[in-house]
């Protein structure tokens, strides 16, 4: 691509630079205003004097300043009564009055999983804008947006994971109890499940619940959910334990545009659940409206693994299919061309609003409008300039969207197609009239086959182009490299297109022509079934995806700056530069991935990190010889969430192999992340106690099957054993005895003592009496670092154990919901400094290579190593 006049590209680049500068430096708003005024004044003076080049540079600088000021205003400036300023990470009871900004939306619950704790609640979420908050007996004004999560009873008592249990519950404001059938009402009355009444945008609500702030990142390499929520303007979260905690004070009065949009979305969603089977309706809602909250997380995971997650995010492909379908339908003898184009613009705009107007769909809608506008006016358009205009509109709506992964991938892929694809894919149509005539004279089957081959080649090449430019970013953010996406995504376009067309047919015919809607629903169901079958099978193919540490931020910046330079200077259009550009890109890739692979081998000393996983345990030991030991790997709750926390830390250290995993005992919050970790990392061995499987459960069955599938040996260790470390590190097993204690599972927890050059570390799991008395009966030794047993529970004799091990640092691996003040007081009385991963994030101890000193730090304090 040669350099052409693209003014909006320069404007977008300047504004984005200002936004990034403000995010990194946090320049004060008055400074931005002063800089903008000076830059504009100097630009005007130079422009008046005819110094166009300097004036243009100052104008670009003023745009940079404006971008930074706009971001600063949205990111740092809040009203004094903004609820997010008072929301803490620990939950606090609250009573608020608010206006609903969205209707109530059902959240799909995970399918039955033995590794998850039992759950008897469904969840409904809605967005609200605060009006007032109760302070004692008084009401005070409040502002800001919040996300409300309401728990409600299951609609039926069928087993989790069954087809009936997966149905979307009907929203109903009136609940009735069953009529008693005997003379004893206390025995016979069965109350209907408590359901949340239907809520619409604009309703005034009173909500009793617990207020929390979004959780900031707790481990290195982990996405910061607090920053993402802040960017969306939702700096507070309110959890209501029952539908009775939410009451509608006043329904929205009169007509409102927000309620109109929500009504359209709700009606469309209802039609999908009516005409599609329950196991497809959630997928249809995700494909048509991007409503992934109605789709179970395990089904979304397959799309992420295969690099086809974009099919569940309403973006260019979805808007393009809709625009094409609308134009063809309206032009089919219904409307003249000009009116049809205007109708397409209006309906795609309505679709954008119904799908919550995320950055990708806003970008796609603006491009559709630009194409329709050019066709209406009979003028040519600059694709790159139009894309830059879409970027400016997205940033004007919310400058923090620049840092969202979806926004970055959406604009990056489209820009790559505009810039690079024409240079790599020259049109292969016959050049002169005679060749075209000969091509047209061939038999129609041959012409059709040629056309299909050409379209398949075009689609594959486009997919390869987008994959090449987006893969580094996906590896850095998702830690995934999915080569299967190159072949899979072109194959998904036909079933996705058919599913969307049939799905829109359900919405069009559902209200007035049920037979046609039923037929469309059947076609949509079969197409979505083929789509999901293709994705799920592709995810199981060896080599379809790889978990990787991902490149560093400095490498990413260099890579995309180089791509921008190639695009601007048009090097790919010059044959002599193609080889040089290829060599430079290959060299830069080698540098980036070489650094990621070589860094772990260059480390010396011993590192011990208590990963913050909530109520659970995961401790990473990086030994001087380069080996890695993971002591426990689980959490109370989502096993996938625990695996993500542990993986994020390991990848931030450039680690891809775990030499050994030691599981202290058979509580799921100590091992439920292992099956997922076995898919992400190579593992040398898994160590368990001899009594680990004495009480067989479904969760332990899943663990054993996962270890067997990964072909990892499972070995038993007990008191007196020593693990081989390959260096002078001593890892001794202090507990349990070979026959166990014959009491509780916690009493049989594995206890590890790690020693290296005089430094001592102690891993305790959930050690509890009578096993704890057995351990403290051994000769006492002062430890430098010790894990507080059982997440700081008072039932694990904290005073006795603290007096025995006398640690300098005592670490509690837990969450804010469990009280550990008794353990904290006991260890402090013993002279220990107590740290809790719930408040400090990941806690890291590092012994120098010489073994002469040890440093410690917490992820939520000081440097974020």
Order of alpha helices (4+ residues) and beta strands (2+ residues): alpha-alpha-alpha-beta-beta-beta-beta-beta-alpha-beta-alpha-beta-beta-alpha-alpha-alpha-alpha-alpha-alpha-alpha-alpha-alpha-alpha-beta-alpha-alpha-beta-alpha-alpha-beta-beta-beta-alpha-beta-alpha-beta-alpha-beta-beta-beta-beta-beta-alpha-beta-alpha-beta-alpha-beta-alpha-beta-beta
